[in-house]
Amino acid sequence: MLEAPTTNAQWLTAAKDLTDNKTWEQLLSVYRAPILNHCSKSGLTPQESEEIVQEALSQLAIQIGKDGARWERTSLRAWLTDVVNRYIIDAVKNSPQAQLPPKVLALVQQWMEPTDGSQPSSEERIEAESHLWTLSLNRARSQVAPQHWQIFDAYAIQGLSSKEVAKLFNTSHFNVRLIAHRIKKVVRQAYNQLLSEEVHLPSP
């Protein structure tokens, strides 16, 4: 959920007039920073985040025109969160640098969720999981120390052994596993948060 204050209900009524610059500037001042912060946590660049701010407000203008600004005040944040999440996933989906290659995705899934002999996922589920894990990893990376992330990346994502990683970073293999375990929890929390935010993947 976007971390923003409750919207003034009168603003939504006034915002139906798209020429009311004062009201739209007020809405922008309330939601711009929370949207930028939300996008940043998912690993988007400042430019990508600014574009999503503009897209989200454009969608807000369209929705207000449809609904006649009849939102309950507490529901606007939830609606905007869903809109922003959709744009975030689109940005990740369309960014070759952010997507997980199939082999890396398989490593991440195997390490985070060890297989139990069940049937392989469908192509659609694999694609969805790729986007969700990419977002989760990006969020986790922003929350941990850079060196710890490098250790986690080498061990959990690149697939090096704990002893190999320990030698590279001049630490113990026990510490490598400890760091990886802690970051795994952060990634899992980010993944669960995405699900709790009711992220809806766009149709292919």
C-alpha positions, 0 to 999 in steps of 0.5 A: 500500500502506498504510504500516503495520507488520506486524500481530502474528499473535496479534492476528488470532487474538484478534480473532476474539473481537469482545468482546476490546476490548484487541485491537481497540484495538491493531489500531485504533492500528496502522491508524488513522493509515495509513488516514487518511493514505492517504485524505488523499492522495486528497483526502478530508475528515477526516470521510470518512477517519474513516468509512472507518477504521470501515468498513474495520475492520468489514470486517476483523471480518467477514473474520476471522469468515469466515477464522478469522484464518488470514491470513499476516501480510504479506497483511493490509496488502494486503487492507486497502489494497484495502478502503480503496481501494474505499471511497475510490473510492466516496466520490469517486464519490458526491461531486459536488464531487470528480467531474470534469464530462465537459468537464473530464475530456475536457480532462484526458485530452486534455492527459495522454494526447493522442488518436491517432485511436483509437476513443472509450472505452466508457461504462464506461471513461470512468466508470472513467477519471473516478474514477482521474483525480479521485483522481490529481489530488487526490493530486497537489494535496496534493504541490505548492505551492498557487500552482503548482497554481493555475497548473496548474489554469488552464493544463491543466484550465481550458484557458487559454493559457500566455500568459493564465496567465502574465499572471494570475500575473505570471510567464513563459509558459515558467514556466507550461509548466514548472510544468505539465510537472512537475505532469503528472509528479506526476499520472501518478505518482499514476495509476500508483500507483493502478494498482499498488495494484490498485484495483478499481472497484465495479460500477455 
